[in-house]
């Protein structure tokens, strides 16, 4: 069953996209500052956003939109600038954040969606 794309749903996806960029920026700053607690907090923020997007929209697009923007933002934040500045250090925490966030997005996108009765849709 597909849901038509209404203005409210479109605004919801836009809000999830903005949250994806904000979670990427906050995670980039927190994960390196308070290792290992900051890394766990950053990954928990990613999981909360992706799973919350799934539950709020009721579709996998609710995971794909913030996850895609999160991934693009993290890649842009990890590139070096001509001045030599960068936000991610080359350490284990940064790589764990990148891989852990991507893994969280895949897990949330592939969770089985249950009907209110508890039966699978497929």
C-alpha positions as a Python dict, from the first residue, in 0.01 Angstrom:
ca = {
    (1, 'X'): (0, 0, 0),
    (2, 'X'): (154, 331, -108),
    (3, 'X'): (74, 662, 49),
    (4, 'X'): (30, 969, -173),
    (5, 'X'): (292, 1241, -131),
    (6, 'X'): (111, 1524, 46),
    (7, 'X'): (250, 1860, 156),
    (8, 'X'): (269, 1745, 518),
    (9, 'X'): (460, 1429, 425),
    (10, 'X'): (697, 1634, 207),
    (11, 'X'): (760, 1876, 493),
    (12, 'X'): (821, 1579, 724),
    (13, 'X'): (1085, 1443, 489),
    (14, 'X'): (1243, 1789, 465),
    (15, 'X'): (1254, 1805, 845),
    (16, 'X'): (1418, 1462, 859),
    (17, 'X'): (1676, 1579, 605),
    (18, 'X'): (1764, 1882, 818),
    (19, 'X'): (1786, 1660, 1126),
    (20, 'X'): (2017, 1424, 933),
    (21, 'X'): (2260, 1709, 865),
    (22, 'X'): (2242, 1830, 1226),
    (23, 'X'): (2301, 1482, 1369),
    (24, 'X'): (2602, 1440, 1138),
    (25, 'X'): (2751, 1771, 1254),
    (26, 'X'): (2682, 1705, 1623),
    (27, 'X'): (2818, 1352, 1596),
    (28, 'X'): (3134, 1472, 1427),
    (29, 'X'): (3200, 1712, 1714),
    (30, 'X'): (3098, 1488, 2005),
    (31, 'X'): (3250, 1154, 1900),
    (32, 'X'): (3607, 1282, 1910),
    (33, 'X'): (3572, 1500, 2215),
    (34, 'X'): (3454, 1246, 2469),
    (35, 'X'): (3589, 910, 2351),
    (36, 'X'): (3442, 642, 2402),
    (37, 'X'): (3127, 788, 2561),
    (38, 'X'): (3097, 1052, 2290),
    (39, 'X'): (3114, 785, 2022),
    (40, 'X'): (2833, 589, 2185),
    (41, 'X'): (2627, 907, 2225),
    (42, 'X'): (2681, 997, 1858),
    (43, 'X'): (2580, 651, 1741),
    (44, 'X'): (2276, 659, 1969),
    (45, 'X'): (2175, 987, 1805),
    (46, 'X'): (2203, 825, 1461),
    (47, 'X'): (1995, 525, 1566),
    (48, 'X'): (1732, 751, 1726),
    (49, 'X'): (1703, 961, 1410),
    (50, 'X'): (1683, 667, 1170),
    (51, 'X'): (1443, 459, 1379),
    (52, 'X'): (1236, 767, 1463),
    (53, 'X'): (1209, 849, 1093),
    (54, 'X'): (1091, 494, 1026),
    (55, 'X'): (825, 509, 1296),
    (56, 'X'): (715, 867, 1219),
    (57, 'X'): (660, 810, 848),
    (58, 'X'): (575, 441, 854),
    (59, 'X'): (793, 376, 550),
    (60, 'X'): (1154, 303, 470),
    (61, 'X'): (1180, 641, 298),
    (62, 'X'): (1173, 784, 651),
    (63, 'X'): (1508, 613, 707),
    (64, 'X'): (1653, 672, 361),
    (65, 'X'): (1611, 1050, 361),
    (66, 'X'): (1793, 1130, 687),
    (67, 'X'): (2048, 853, 628),
    (68, 'X'): (2133, 984, 283),
    (69, 'X'): (2173, 1341, 406),
    (70, 'X'): (2369, 1214, 708),
    (71, 'X'): (2607, 1025, 481),
    (72, 'X'): (2657, 1319, 244),
    (73, 'X'): (2715, 1552, 540),
    (74, 'X'): (2965, 1320, 705),
    (75, 'X'): (3158, 1281, 381),
    (76, 'X'): (3167, 1658, 331),
    (77, 'X'): (3277, 1709, 692),
    (78, 'X'): (3558, 1453, 657),
    (79, 'X'): (3722, 1615, 354),
    (80, 'X'): (4015, 1846, 411),
    (81, 'X'): (4004, 2209, 314),
    (82, 'X'): (4282, 2389, 124),
    (83, 'X'): (4395, 2543, 453),
    (84, 'X'): (4446, 2194, 595),
    (85, 'X'): (4151, 2208, 834),
    (86, 'X'): (3919, 1911, 879),
    (87, 'X'): (3660, 1806, 1131),
    (88, 'X'): (3733, 1432, 1153),
    (89, 'X'): (4067, 1314, 1282),
    (90, 'X'): (4220, 1000, 1135),
    (91, 'X'): (4151, 774, 1429),
    (92, 'X'): (3956, 466, 1527),
    (93, 'X'): (3668, 671, 1671),
    (94, 'X'): (3603, 850, 1343),
    (95, 'X'): (3598, 530, 1145),
    (96, 'X'): (3373, 362, 1401),
    (97, 'X'): (3134, 657, 1379),
    (98, 'X'): (3123, 641, 999),
    (99, 'X'): (3078, 265, 984),
    (100, 'X'): (2849, 246, 1285),
    (101, 'X'): (2618, 518, 1152),
    (102, 'X'): (2597, 353, 811),
    (103, 'X'): (2530, 16, 975),
    (104, 'X'): (2258, 172, 1192),
    (105, 'X'): (2090, 313, 881),
    (106, 'X'): (2096, -26, 707),
    (107, 'X'): (1961, -205, 1015),
    (108, 'X'): (1679, 47, 1061),
    (109, 'X'): (1591, 34, 690),
    (110, 'X'): (1568, -345, 688),
    (111, 'X'): (1367, -391, 1006),
    (112, 'X'): (1049, -587, 937),
    (113, 'X'): (739, -373, 947),
    (114, 'X'): (459, -532, 1142),
    (115, 'X'): (90, -471, 1113),
    (116, 'X'): (-94, -371, 1431),
    (117, 'X'): (-196, -736, 1471),
    (118, 'X'): (172, -838, 1478),
    (119, 'X'): (174, -1011, 1137),
    (120, 'X'): (428, -924, 867),
    (121, 'X'): (315, -723, 564),
    (122, 'X'): (487, -960, 323),
}
